[in-house]
Amino acid sequence: MNTISPRPVDAVISAAREFLGDRLSLNATIREQHAKGEDNTTPTLPDAVAFVETTEEVSRLVKLCHQHEVPVVPFGAGTSLEGHVNPVRGGISLDLSRMTGVLEVNADDMDCLVEPGVTRQQLNEYLRDQGMFFPVDPGSHCTLGGMVATRASGTCAVRYGTIRENVLGLEVVLADGRVIETGGRTRKAANGYDLTRLFVGSEGTLGVVTKIRLRLHGIPEATSAAVVQFASLEGAVRSTIEVMQTGIPVARIELLDDDMMAASIAYSKLEGYAPLTTLFLEFHGSEAGVKEQAEAVEAITAANGGTGFQWASDPAVRAKLWKARHDSYWAGVASKPGWKALTTDVCVPISRLVEALVGAKQEAKELGHATCIVGHVGDGNFHQMVLYDPNDPQGLERAWDMDRRIVSRGLSLGGTCSGEHGIGLGKREFLEREHGVEALAVMRSLKAALDPKGIMNPGKMFRN
Ligand SMILES: Cc1cc2nc3c(=O)[nH]c(=O)nc-3n(C[C@H](O)[C@H](O)[C@H](O)COP(=O)(O)OP(=O)(O)OC[C@H]3O[C@@H](n4cnc5c(N)ncnc54)[C@H](O)[C@@H]3O)c2cc1C
């Protein structure tokens, strides 16, 4: 008689059902929703999806997975762009999106404690009446847990830092189910290895983040936005470099190249702008400080060929502009109906930004790619969206080839293969090239020490 031996994952599923009930789902549609993120990878199904609600549930489930050597893939909102959440070896997709508690807000110390499923929009809504805000703002509806795990940033990083600078401490469930706390509430500490920074950017490969203590910032007395357009990409980039070198504390300085501006004008119905390379800026401070910053930036941009410097202090106009900026990804996709987009993510030292951006745009043109660029240029970070026809059998592979070229150029200019999206599956090939064999071996040792059975989001970050 043939007997089929039970799979280890079945033992996890039946034990987890006892404390999760129907929050442990085998439903095909739910599994499909957890098979990939907002990326261009091939989906891979988890065996089950667990909708956890407490640290204790996470700990019990991860302990079971450890015992049975079953993969666990933490899942926030699934907006990541490098194949981070694909359960490439099956197992449990651990969905943290229902852990949405804002547990503490300490106005005097300007910090808060949140659960990982809270989005930055939800947190800012919660804080709005308290004179504080959280500034790290990716252009997606992602969770703070996902942001910690991918070391995310956004348009305000140039002034307020990335998530790395804004996390004070974490609660983490380790790969064997133990729960630890890292960091603390003080603004500085010289107290041993910095475990918080180890887990920030670890992409679910070292543990599950179940609580996050964040720094908050005071809402500035005055805010104003400005838009300035350029006939050349170089003029916009040189302006950015000079603004940064002069030390003007801009809150945001974002570039849309001519193609992206054309797409955004059409998609977001922006009126009064030409399809030219454009800088979107924002200034925070006192009324006088904001005016002074804007005047200094206007002078720099004018000297670099910027025209039509327009102020927008009306909150509604400002909101429309920044919504258009945040929607630029969708504007880029909509610019070629029926096509898809591969989003690249390179960051270079700011002095090399002209070479990186102009070179990448030129090369894409020579190779016949349709692309559009959006950049957090104050940080030297930009995304060149490579559009491709999904019906063209070579389309995606050609887009990947362009991605590799952009990364190679960035690395040769002293940059990094990812400014903010992370490694996932998509950027694994560049890690060794960027860090070297020995540094990669140290990273692998850390992984082996914290996750000896290799159950935490296996296949990500490293090739095996
Ligand atoms: C339109 C659009 C615009 C974007 N703009 C930006 C941008 O400006 N800046 C930017 O940085 N990114 C941007 N992104 C990428 C994406 O939003 C970020 O990477 C985000 O941080 C992912 O969060 P998430 O909740 O969706 O995480 P997921 O995609 O669910 O997961 C991402 C990774 O984090 C891990 N993870 C998730 N939660 C936890 C947890 N609690 N504990 C441990 N590991 C966990 C997962 O295993 C996975 O490896 C954009 C994406 C889109 C689609």
The ligand as an SDF file (V2000), in Angstrom:
LIG
                    3D

 53 58  0  0  0  0  0  0  0  0999 V2000
    3.8010   53.1640   -6.6050 C   0  0  0  0  0  0  0  0  0  0  0  0
    4.9290   52.7850   -5.6900 C   0  0  0  0  0  0  0  0  0  0  0  0
    5.7480   53.7760   -5.1960 C   0  0  0  0  0  0  0  0  0  0  0  0
    6.7900   53.4540   -4.3350 C   0  0  0  0  0  0  0  0  0  0  0  0
    7.5820   54.4620   -3.8540 N   0  0  0  0  0  0  0  0  0  0  0  0
    8.5700   54.1710   -2.9950 C   0  0  0  0  0  0  0  0  0  0  0  0
    9.3890   55.2160   -2.4680 C   0  0  0  0  0  0  0  0  0  0  0  0
    9.2290   56.3880   -2.7800 O   0  0  0  0  0  0  0  0  0  0  0  0
   10.3540   54.8570   -1.5920 N   0  0  0  0  0  0  0  0  0  0  0  0
   10.5610   53.5690   -1.2000 C   0  0  0  0  0  0  0  0  0  0  0  0
   11.4430   53.3130   -0.3950 O   0  0  0  0  0  0  0  0  0  0  0  0
    9.8150   52.5690   -1.7110 N   0  0  0  0  0  0  0  0  0  0  0  0
    8.8250   52.8320   -2.5810 C   0  0  0  0  0  0  0  0  0  0  0  0
    8.0530   51.8210   -3.0820 N   0  0  0  0  0  0  0  0  0  0  0  0
    8.3400   50.4310   -2.7010 C   0  0  0  0  0  0  0  0  0  0  0  0
    7.5360   49.8950   -1.4800 C   0  0  0  0  0  0  0  0  0  0  0  0
    6.3790   50.6400   -1.2530 O   0  0  0  0  0  0  0  0  0  0  0  0
    8.4470   49.8560   -0.2510 C   0  0  0  0  0  0  0  0  0  0  0  0
    9.4900   48.9180   -0.4640 O   0  0  0  0  0  0  0  0  0  0  0  0
    7.7210   49.5170    1.0630 C   0  0  0  0  0  0  0  0  0  0  0  0
    8.6040   49.7600    2.1250 O   0  0  0  0  0  0  0  0  0  0  0  0
    7.2110   48.0900    1.1310 C   0  0  0  0  0  0  0  0  0  0  0  0
    6.3140   47.9990    2.2240 O   0  0  0  0  0  0  0  0  0  0  0  0
    5.1630   46.8940    2.2540 P   0  0  0  0  0  0  0  0  0  0  0  0
    4.3720   47.0800    3.4990 O   0  0  0  0  0  0  0  0  0  0  0  0
    4.3930   46.8980    1.0010 O   0  0  0  0  0  0  0  0  0  0  0  0
    6.0570   45.6100    2.3800 O   0  0  0  0  0  0  0  0  0  0  0  0
    5.9430   44.2260    1.5930 P   0  0  0  0  0  0  0  0  0  0  0  0
    6.0470   44.4530    0.1450 O   0  0  0  0  0  0  0  0  0  0  0  0
    4.7760   43.4660    2.0700 O   0  0  0  0  0  0  0  0  0  0  0  0
    7.2710   43.5170    2.1170 O   0  0  0  0  0  0  0  0  0  0  0  0
    8.5330   44.0110    1.7760 C   0  0  0  0  0  0  0  0  0  0  0  0
    9.6250   43.2300    2.4940 C   0  0  0  0  0  0  0  0  0  0  0  0
    9.5360   43.4740    3.8810 O   0  0  0  0  0  0  0  0  0  0  0  0
    9.3410   42.2520    4.6100 C   0  0  0  0  0  0  0  0  0  0  0  0
    8.4320   42.5970    5.7100 N   0  0  0  0  0  0  0  0  0  0  0  0
    7.2220   43.1880    5.6220 C   0  0  0  0  0  0  0  0  0  0  0  0
    6.7260   43.4040    6.8510 N   0  0  0  0  0  0  0  0  0  0  0  0
    7.6500   42.9080    7.7350 C   0  0  0  0  0  0  0  0  0  0  0  0
    7.7170   42.8210    9.1450 C   0  0  0  0  0  0  0  0  0  0  0  0
    6.7530   43.3090    9.9390 N   0  0  0  0  0  0  0  0  0  0  0  0
    8.8120   42.2370    9.7050 N   0  0  0  0  0  0  0  0  0  0  0  0
    9.8220   41.7690    8.9410 C   0  0  0  0  0  0  0  0  0  0  0  0
    9.8100   41.8280    7.5870 N   0  0  0  0  0  0  0  0  0  0  0  0
    8.7340   42.4000    7.0070 C   0  0  0  0  0  0  0  0  0  0  0  0
    8.8020   41.2710    3.6010 C   0  0  0  0  0  0  0  0  0  0  0  0
    9.1330   39.9480    3.9380 O   0  0  0  0  0  0  0  0  0  0  0  0
    9.5190   41.7260    2.3480 C   0  0  0  0  0  0  0  0  0  0  0  0
   10.8170   41.1890    2.3060 O   0  0  0  0  0  0  0  0  0  0  0  0
    7.0170   52.1000   -3.9690 C   0  0  0  0  0  0  0  0  0  0  0  0
    6.1790   51.0990   -4.4730 C   0  0  0  0  0  0  0  0  0  0  0  0
    5.1400   51.4330   -5.3280 C   0  0  0  0  0  0  0  0  0  0  0  0
    4.2680   50.3320   -5.8540 C   0  0  0  0  0  0  0  0  0  0  0  0
  1  2  1  0
  2  3  1  0
  2 52  2  0
  3  4  2  0
  4  5  1  0
  4 50  1  0
  5  6  2  0
  6  7  1  0
  6 13  1  0
  7  8  2  0
  7  9  1  0
  9 10  1  0
 10 11  2  0
 10 12  1  0
 12 13  2  0
 13 14  1  0
 14 15  1  0
 14 50  1  0
 15 16  1  0
 16 17  1  0
 16 18  1  0
 18 19  1  0
 18 20  1  0
 20 21  1  0
 20 22  1  0
 22 23  1  0
 23 24  1  0
 24 25  2  0
 24 26  1  0
 24 27  1  0
 27 28  1  0
 28 29  2  0
 28 30  1  0
 28 31  1  0
 31 32  1  0
 32 33  1  0
 33 34  1  0
 33 48  1  0
 34 35  1  0
 35 36  1  0
 35 46  1  0
 36 37  1  0
 36 45  1  0
 37 38  2  0
 38 39  1  0
 39 40  1  0
 39 45  2  0
 40 41  1  0
 40 42  2  0
 42 43  1  0
 43 44  2  0
 44 45  1  0
 46 47  1  0
 46 48  1  0
 48 49  1  0
 50 51  2  0
 51 52  1  0
 52 53  1  0
M  END
$$$$
